[in-house]
Amino acid sequence: MADLLPLFYDHENGPADLGIDESLQWHDPLSMNHLKLTMMFTPCEEGGFFAQFAEIPAVFSEGETQEEAKANLCDALNEMSLAARERAVSEMTQSMRSETLELIAS
């Protein structure tokens, strides 16, 4: 497993310091053609659902129904990705290179 990296990997601290269950998160970075995220839905006392990704708890949303919460959660992930991309592009130097990985949800 030396040629595999966890999906979220801090090259200085490793996966354990990120709170990741290493047994569940290993992917071959050279052949990664899909990404699996776990959506978690919690019923709210006032009605509706709170939703977040188990792997990315900072991305969360809510909705009146579980389907609405799911759609809103996907929108939140997209918005977070766009904001992070804009920030990264603005911080790029001329010596840096970038490559886009497109993930299609099924």
C-alpha positions as CSV (number, residue, x, y, z in Angstrom):
1,M,0.0,0.0,0.0
2,A,3.0,2.3,-0.2
3,D,1.9,3.7,-3.6
4,L,-1.6,4.7,-2.3
5,L,-2.6,7.9,-0.6
6,P,-5.7,8.6,1.5
7,L,-8.3,10.8,-0.2
8,F,-7.4,13.6,2.2
9,Y,-3.7,13.5,3.1
10,D,-1.6,16.0,4.9
11,H,1.9,15.3,3.7
12,E,3.4,16.6,6.9
13,N,1.1,15.0,9.4
14,G,-0.5,12.1,7.6
15,P,-4.1,10.9,7.7
16,A,-4.4,10.0,11.4
17,D,-3.9,13.7,12.3
18,L,-6.9,14.6,10.1
19,G,-9.2,12.2,11.9
20,I,-9.6,9.9,8.9
21,D,-10.3,6.2,9.2
22,E,-7.4,5.0,7.1
23,S,-9.0,1.7,6.3
24,L,-11.9,3.4,4.5
25,Q,-10.2,6.2,2.7
26,W,-7.4,4.7,0.6
27,H,-7.4,5.4,-3.2
28,D,-4.8,5.0,-5.9
29,P,-4.3,8.7,-6.9
30,L,-3.2,7.7,-10.4
31,S,-6.3,5.8,-11.2
32,M,-8.9,7.6,-9.2
33,N,-11.9,7.8,-11.4
34,H,-14.6,8.2,-8.8
35,L,-15.1,9.8,-5.5
36,K,-17.4,8.4,-2.8
37,L,-18.8,10.7,-0.2
38,T,-21.2,9.8,2.6
39,M,-24.2,12.1,3.1
40,M,-25.5,12.2,6.6
41,F,-29.0,13.4,7.4
42,T,-30.2,14.4,10.9
43,P,-33.8,15.2,11.5
44,C,-34.2,18.7,13.0
45,E,-36.5,19.3,16.0
46,E,-38.3,22.1,14.1
47,G,-38.7,19.9,11.0
48,G,-36.6,19.2,8.0
49,F,-33.2,17.8,7.9
50,F,-29.6,18.9,8.6
51,A,-27.2,17.3,6.0
52,Q,-23.4,17.1,5.9
53,F,-20.7,15.0,4.3
54,A,-19.0,12.6,6.8
55,E,-15.7,13.1,5.0
56,I,-16.0,16.9,4.7
57,P,-18.0,18.1,7.8
58,A,-17.4,21.8,6.9
59,V,-19.7,21.3,4.0
60,F,-23.3,21.2,5.3
61,S,-26.8,22.4,4.5
62,E,-30.4,21.7,5.3
63,G,-33.8,21.2,3.7
64,E,-37.5,20.6,4.4
65,T,-37.2,17.0,3.0
66,Q,-34.3,14.6,2.8
67,E,-34.2,15.1,-1.0
68,E,-34.1,18.9,-0.7
69,A,-31.4,18.6,1.9
70,K,-29.4,16.3,-0.5
71,A,-29.8,18.8,-3.3
72,N,-28.8,21.7,-1.1
73,L,-25.8,19.7,0.2
74,C,-24.6,19.1,-3.3
75,D,-25.0,22.8,-4.1
76,A,-23.0,23.7,-1.0
77,L,-20.2,21.3,-2.1
78,N,-20.1,22.9,-5.5
79,E,-20.0,26.5,-4.0
80,M,-17.2,25.5,-1.6
81,S,-15.3,24.0,-4.5
82,L,-15.8,27.1,-6.7
83,A,-14.7,29.4,-3.8
84,A,-11.6,27.3,-3.1
85,R,-10.7,27.2,-6.8
86,E,-11.0,31.0,-7.1
87,R,-8.8,31.4,-4.0
88,A,-6.2,28.9,-5.3
89,V,-6.0,30.5,-8.8
90,S,-5.6,34.0,-7.2
91,E,-2.6,32.6,-5.2
92,M,-0.9,30.8,-8.0
93,T,2.6,31.8,-9.0
94,Q,4.1,31.4,-12.4
95,S,6.1,28.4,-11.4
96,M,3.0,26.5,-10.3
97,R,0.9,24.3,-12.6
98,S,-2.7,23.2,-12.2
99,E,-4.7,20.3,-13.6
100,T,-8.5,19.9,-13.4
101,L,-10.1,16.6,-12.2
102,E,-13.8,16.5,-13.1
103,L,-16.0,14.3,-11.0
104,I,-19.5,13.4,-12.2
105,A,-22.1,12.5,-9.6
106,S,-24.3,9.6,-10.5
